Amino acid sequence: MPVDVTVPALGESITEVQVSAWLKQPGQAVALDEPVIELESDKATVEVPAPAAGVVLEIVAEVGAVLKVGDVLARIDTEAKAEGAPPKEAEPEPAAPAGKPDEPAGDKRVMPAARRVLAERGVPDDQVQGTGPGGRVLKEDALKAEAKAKAPEKPAAPPSPTGERKERPVRMSPIRRKIAERLVESQQTAALLTTFNEIDMTRVKAMRAEHQEAFQERYGVKLGFMSFFMKAAVEALALVPELNAQIRGEEIVYHDYCDIGIAVGGGKGLVVPVIRNAEMLGFGELELAIADFARRAQANKIDLQELQGGTFTISNGGVYGSLLSTPIINPPQSGVLGLHTIQDRPVAIDGKVEIRPMMYVALTYDHRIVDGREAVTFLRHIKLCVEQPERLLLKV
């Protein structure tokens, strides 16, 4: 008997989904709980399992369709068996027309008189267009080609566009619509301001290189720069708690914990999974969590609850080569730290010019909660902790 595959409830705030991909086609067998379809919401991509074993009888919703919870996606026949598709018969090759001998592709039939003219004038065969029967090159064709070769070249006119100018309207995916909605909300509801600083990465690069091998042996993951900035952010948030707070009605709610979101590029767009209680984690635990999020984001396997909440965000545009940017906060948070690419630049050190690996950092903050003094204090403490990484161990 047919069993319907329907859109499941994915969360209180999710009212519609979009069909992203079909994992099974009509006539294919499917086991109980085997993924049948991939749906995309404004938060994440999820797979819908088969409610029963059988054969896919019918696909009701096509890729790109926007549906609501409870809508029918497909039907499974629990009593049918999958049948193998019959082998495709080979199509016979078309036969050559009777009475005409095969000729090599691209062969030109040059008549004797034309060949003599071409040889005397030194004109190659491939510069002659034949006008005779079957494309044969006649003497007249050879003479025209000679005259054309001797004519002075005209200035080349700029080529006019010949390609088709088409437009392709494509419906925005739910996650892209949510990103757009959140960015506009951030710009319209918060008083955003950005302050900048630069960090000398010399010492943290040296520490990372010195302990990289031992770190990988112990934790099974590389020691990156993000864990240093997360540890520095935890210390700076304790110093400036306004950046770890949010406005809720007429109140400012301060958080005594650090749930830090890490902006990572996913297969369907930017996502910001949250590392809970980052203040309690060591370098190894942070790097493992970051690597796990990055891997699952590419496969669209981040759970919905992992994208919710968060008291502060770090966005690393440096992995894409960004030199400087102004990140936008993720409401209702009050701050986001933007990291950028490391670039060797001349800087003044003790009255002398030296080449150092420098990184620009940016802090965008909600001026309704955070004053300029607090924002600058926060960013200077980030700079201090990263330039002197031993402070992160001593907590000073």
Backbone hydrogen bonds, N-H to C=O, Kabsch-Sander energy under -0.5 kcal/mol:
donor,donor_aa,acceptor,acceptor_aa,energy
3,V,76,I,-2.5
5,V,74,A,-3.1
6,T,4,D,-0.6
7,V,71,D,-2.1
14,I,11,G,-1.0
15,T,13,S,-0.7
17,V,67,L,-2.4
18,Q,40,E,-2.3
19,V,65,A,-2.4
20,S,38,E,-2.7
21,A,38,E,-1.6
23,L,36,V,-2.4
24,K,36,V,-1.2
27,G,56,V,-3.1
28,Q,25,Q,-2.2
30,V,54,G,-2.9
33,D,50,A,-2.5
34,E,31,A,-2.0
36,V,48,V,-2.9
37,I,48,V,-1.1
38,E,21,A,-3.1
39,L,37,I,-0.5
39,L,46,V,-3.1
40,E,18,Q,-2.7
41,S,44,A,-2.9
46,V,39,L,-2.8
48,V,37,I,-2.9
50,A,34,E,-1.7
54,G,30,V,-2.5
55,V,77,D,-2.1
56,V,28,Q,-2.6
57,L,55,V,-0.5
57,L,75,R,-2.6
58,E,75,R,-1.6
60,V,58,E,-0.6
60,V,73,L,-2.3
61,A,73,L,-1.9
62,E,60,V,-0.5
64,G,19,V,-2.4
65,A,62,E,-2.1
67,L,17,V,-2.6
67,L,65,A,-0.6
69,V,15,T,-0.7
70,G,7,V,-2.1
71,D,68,K,-2.2
73,L,5,V,-3.9
74,A,5,V,-1.3
75,R,58,E,-2.3
76,I,3,V,-2.9
77,D,55,V,-3.1
78,T,1,M,-1.8
78,T,76,I,-0.8
83,E,27,G,-0.5
100,K,97,P,-1.3
107,D,104,P,-1.9
110,V,108,K,-0.9
111,M,109,R,-0.6
111,M,137,V,-2.4
115,R,111,M,-2.7
116,R,112,P,-2.1
117,V,113,A,-1.9
118,L,114,A,-2.5
119,A,115,R,-2.2
120,E,116,R,-2.3
121,R,117,V,-2.3
122,G,118,L,-1.2
123,V,118,L,-1.9
127,Q,124,P,-1.4
128,V,125,D,-1.8
130,G,128,V,-0.6
131,T,136,R,-0.5
132,G,136,R,-2.6
135,G,132,G,-2.0
136,R,133,P,-1.0
137,V,109,R,-2.8
138,L,136,R,-0.6
142,A,138,L,-1.8
143,L,139,K,-2.3
144,K,140,E,-2.2
145,A,141,D,-2.1
146,E,142,A,-1.9
147,A,143,L,-2.3
148,K,144,K,-2.4
149,A,145,A,-1.9
150,K,146,E,-1.6
151,A,147,A,-1.3
166,K,164,E,-1.0
177,R,173,S,-2.5
178,K,174,P,-2.2
179,I,175,I,-2.2
180,A,176,R,-2.4
181,E,177,R,-2.5
182,R,178,K,-2.7
183,L,179,I,-2.4
184,V,180,A,-2.2
185,E,181,E,-2.3
186,S,182,R,-2.4
187,Q,183,L,-2.0
188,Q,184,V,-2.1
189,T,185,E,-2.2
190,A,186,S,-1.3
192,L,190,A,-1.2
193,L,365,Y,-1.6
195,T,363,L,-2.3
197,N,361,V,-2.0
199,I,359,M,-2.9
201,M,199,I,-0.7
201,M,357,P,-3.1
205,K,201,M,-2.2
206,A,202,T,-2.0
207,M,203,R,-2.5
208,R,204,V,-2.2
209,A,205,K,-2.3
210,E,206,A,-2.3
211,H,207,M,-1.9
212,Q,208,R,-0.7
215,F,211,H,-2.3
216,Q,212,Q,-2.4
217,E,213,E,-2.0
218,R,214,A,-1.7
219,Y,215,F,-2.8
220,G,216,Q,-2.1
224,G,222,K,-0.8
229,F,225,F,-1.8
230,M,226,M,-2.4
231,K,227,S,-2.4
232,A,228,F,-2.3
233,A,229,F,-2.5
234,V,230,M,-2.2
235,E,231,K,-1.8
236,A,232,A,-2.5
237,L,233,A,-2.9
238,A,234,V,-1.5
239,L,235,E,-1.2
240,V,236,A,-2.4
243,L,240,V,-1.5
244,N,241,P,-1.7
245,A,242,E,-1.2
246,Q,253,V,-1.7
248,R,251,E,-3.1
250,E,248,R,-0.5
251,E,248,R,-1.6
253,V,246,Q,-3.1
253,V,251,E,-0.6
254,Y,252,I,-0.7
255,H,244,N,-1.0
259,D,257,Y,-0.6
260,I,258,C,-0.9
260,I,275,I,-1.7
261,G,259,D,-0.5
261,G,312,F,-3.1
262,I,273,P,-2.6
263,A,261,G,-0.6
263,A,314,I,-2.1
264,V,271,V,-2.9
266,G,264,V,-0.5
266,G,269,G,-2.2
267,G,297,A,-1.8
269,G,266,G,-0.5
271,V,264,V,-2.7
274,V,306,E,-2.6
275,I,260,I,-2.8
276,R,274,V,-0.7
278,A,258,C,-2.9
278,A,275,I,-0.6
280,M,277,N,-1.9
281,L,278,A,-1.4
286,L,282,G,-2.3
287,E,283,F,-2.5
288,L,284,G,-2.1
289,A,285,E,-2.0
290,I,286,L,-2.6
291,A,287,E,-2.5
292,D,288,L,-2.1
293,F,289,A,-2.3
294,A,290,I,-2.4
295,R,291,A,-2.2
296,R,292,D,-2.4
297,A,293,F,-2.4
298,Q,294,A,-1.4
299,A,295,R,-0.9
300,N,297,A,-1.3
301,K,296,R,-3.2
306,E,303,D,-0.7
307,L,304,L,-1.6
308,Q,305,Q,-0.6
311,T,259,D,-3.3
312,F,259,D,-1.3
313,T,335,G,-1.0
314,I,261,G,-2.6
315,S,337,L,-2.9
316,N,263,A,-0.6
317,G,315,S,-0.9
317,G,339,L,-1.6
318,G,339,L,-0.5
319,V,316,N,-0.9
320,Y,317,G,-1.5
321,G,318,G,-1.4
322,S,317,G,-1.9
333,Q,330,N,-2.1
334,S,311,T,-0.5
336,V,364,T,-2.0
337,L,313,T,-2.6
338,G,336,V,-0.5
338,G,362,A,-3.6
339,L,315,S,-3.0
339,L,337,L,-0.5
340,H,360,Y,-0.5
341,T,322,S,-3.1
343,Q,358,M,-2.9
345,R,356,R,-2.6
347,V,354,E,-3.1
349,I,347,V,-0.6
349,I,352,K,-3.9
352,K,349,I,-1.8
354,E,347,V,-3.0
354,E,352,K,-0.5
356,R,345,R,-2.5
356,R,354,E,-0.6
358,M,343,Q,-2.6
358,M,356,R,-0.8
359,M,199,I,-2.1
360,Y,341,T,-0.5
361,V,197,N,-2.8
362,A,338,G,-2.2
363,L,195,T,-2.8
364,T,336,V,-2.1
364,T,362,A,-0.5
365,Y,193,L,-2.8
366,D,334,S,-2.2
367,H,191,A,-3.7
367,H,365,Y,-0.8
369,I,366,D,-1.7
370,V,366,D,-2.8
375,A,371,D,-2.1
376,V,372,G,-2.6
377,T,373,R,-2.3
378,F,374,E,-2.5
379,L,375,A,-2.3
380,R,376,V,-2.5
381,H,377,T,-1.9
382,I,378,F,-1.9
383,K,379,L,-2.2
384,L,380,R,-2.3
385,C,381,H,-2.4
386,V,382,I,-2.1
387,E,383,K,-2.5
388,Q,384,L,-1.5
391,R,388,Q,-2.5
392,L,389,P,-1.4
393,L,389,P,-0.6
393,L,390,E,-0.6
394,L,390,E,-1.9
395,K,391,R,-2.0
396,V,391,R,-1.2
